[in-house]
């Protein structure tokens, strides 16, 4: 099943799927070694490894069909739980990522177009055409009238998928953030909204942000709320499971009710 991977590694290797949506990640083992292998990872992986944000990059190898394999150190550890996302070291690691000029420069060299509020709004407006629930139209109109003013010079590297399952803690307590395929250049509030609205009550924000490295101003709070609404719309549109869509609409209604209370 993975004959091309085995062919590239050598017949002494045993290869199994590492799961994931793309099916392009594998765990390869011999009697002496165990590695994580991925097909066609971003060149961004090398700088992430050098910064200690992902497990160590061991090598890259071009296959006969043009695909590139990358091998990383296999981490014996665990994925974080939803409760773990409140930890100070999660906040500090995300602050390190957002403040890294090296990461930003590398992503700029890969010609990534910044993801601006205007771009997200256009995506939400496009998806609105296919949705019949009135809350989508209501939310898109709110987004349009509360578009945040953000200086693109302040944009950072955002992971854009900060689910707790993408955070791994090794046996010594070191923390890694994996799965960087969807990394973007954007307002830091784009990432922050994902974390604080998904995993924390508002009373817990101040302590968490003190470890992240910024104060939660009303302006940052408003930006995070704007991105949370936009992200929820896009998540609903991409969701095929009916119960998950229903939950998405419920979350969106709560976000809109809070928006009216706080910002209007």
N, C-alpha and C positions, 0 to 999 in steps of 0.2 A: 504493500500500500504506500509505503514511503521509500520506494526503491531509489528514487533520484536523490533523496537526502542521504540514504545509506551509501549510495555510490559516491557522493561528494565527501562523506566523512570517512568511509572505510568499512569493510565487512565486519570488523570487530565491534561495531557500534550497534546498539539496539535503539530504535526510534519509536516514540509514541506521541500521540497528539497531546498538546498542552491545553487543549480546549480553546475557548475564545470564539468570537463571532466569525473572524476571518478564516479560521482554520489554517493559518500560516505559521503557527508557533508549535514547537516540538520540545520534548525532553529526550535527550540522547544520553545513553549510558554505556559504559564499559565496566569491566570488573574494578578498574581503578578510578574512574572519573564519571561525573554526572554534570551535564551542561544544559543550558537553555538555548535553543536554536530558533531563529526566526528568519523567515524569508522576506527579502526586500525591505528591511528596516530603513528608516530615514537616516541620512548621514548625520543628523542631529544627535544620534545615539552616542557618538564618540565623545562629544563635549559633555553630555549628560553623565557619562561614565567618569570622565576626568574630574567632574565636579562632585562625584560621590552621590549623585541623585538616583542613579539606577545601579543595579549590580554591575560589577566590573566587566567591561568588554574585553574578551579574550582574543578574538580574531575575526576577520571577515574573509570570505572566499567567494569568488565568482564561479558559478556553475556553467556547464556546457551550453545550457539554454539561455544564458544571459542573466538569470536570477542571481542575486547576491545573498549568501547566507551570512548571518552574524551569530557568533556564539558568545554567551555571557555566563558568568559564574552562576551556578544554580544555588539559590538561597534556601537553606533549610530553616524555615520560619513559618510565619502565619500571616494571613490577611488580617487587617484591622477590622474590628467590629464597628457598628454605628456609634456606640458609646465611646470608643477610642478616638473618634474624630474630634472630641472636645479636648484632647490632651495638648499640653503646652508644646511638646516636640513636634506635633503636626503643624501647629501654628508657626513655629519657628522655621521649620523646613519649607513651608510654603512662602514665608517671608523671604528666605534665602533665594528661592527660585525667582520670585517676582523682582527682587532687587539685583539680580545678576546681569551685569552688562555684557558678559561673555555669552550667555545664552541668547540674549537679545540680538547681539551682533551676528551670531551664527544663523539664527532664523532669518534675519534680514538678508544675509548672503544667499539664502535658499529662495529668495524672492517671494516670501510670503506677503500677501496683501493684508494690511491691517483690517481686523473685523471691527468696524465702527458701529455705533448705534444706528446710523442711517442704513447700513447694510442689513443689520438684523431686522430693522423695521420693514425693509423691502421684502425680506424673506417671510415675515409674518403676514404682510399684506398679500403676498402671493398665495400662501397657504390658506388664508381666510376665504378665498374664492371657492375652496373645496369643502368648507365646513358649514353646516347648517345651524349649529348651536349658537344662539345669539350672544353668549358670553364671549365667544371668540371675536366677533365684530366689536363688541363693547371694549374688550381689552386692547384690540388693535387701535381703536380710536383714542384710548387713554394713552397708549404708548406714543402715538403721533403728537399729542398735545403736551406731553411731558418729556420730550426727547432730551436726554442729558447733554450738557455742553462739556465735552471732554477734550483736552489738549492731546493730540496724537503724540506729541513729544513726551508725554507721560505714560505712554503705552508700555506694556511689559510682555514677557512671554507667559502665556496662560496655558495650562494643561488642557483645560476645557472638558475633562471627564473625571472629576475628583470624587468618584464613587469610593466608598471605603474599601471595596475589593481591590482597588488599584494601589493601595498602600500595603507594603509588606515590612514586617519587623523580623529581623533575623534573631538567632538564638542569643546573641550578645546585646540585643536591644537597639541595634542600628536600624534606621528607618529609611525605606526606599519608596519612591513613587514610580510606578511602572506604566506601560502602555501609553507612549507619547505620540502615537500615530496621528492624533487630531490636534496637536499643539498649534496655537495661533498667537498672533500679536494682537493684543487688545487691552482694554481698560482692566486693571487689576480687579475691579469690582465684578467683572464677569465671572472670574473664578471664585471670588469670595462669596458671591451670592449662592453659588452651588453648595458651599460648605455650611454657611451659617443658617440658611433657610432650610436645609435638609436635615441637619443634625443637632441644632441647638435651639434652646429657648432664648429669647432676647435678653433675659437677665444674665445669661452666661457669656454674652458677647464681649463685654468690657474686659474681663479677665483674659479671654482667648486672644483678643486683639492686642493686649499688652505684650504678649509673647510673639505675635506676628510682627509687631513693630510700628503700628499706627494707632491713632485714636479714632474711635467711631464718631465722626462728625455727622451732623444732620445731612450734609451734602453727600457724603459717602453712603449713608444709609439710604437716601433717596435713589442714588445710582444703583445700589445693590437691588433695591426693590424693583426698579425698572428692568434690570436684567433678569431677575427671577420671573417676572411676568412673561418676558419675551421667551426665555428658555422653556417655560411651561407650555406656551403655545406650540413651540417647535417640537417638544416632546410628545404632546398630544397628537400632532399631525403624523409623526413617525411611528406611533404605537398602533399595532394591529390587534392586540388583545383587548377585548371589550371591557373587562373589569379594570384593566390598567387605564384605559381611556376614561372610564367613569371616575376613577380616582383622580386623574389629571384634571378633569373638569371641576371636581370638588376643590382641589388645591388652587386652581385658578380663581374660583369664586372667592375663596378666603383671601387670596392676595389682592383681588380687586376691592373687596370690602375694606381691607386694611389701607389700601392706597387712598380710597375716598376719605377715610378717617384721618390719615396722617398728612396727605399731601394736597388734596383739593382745597 
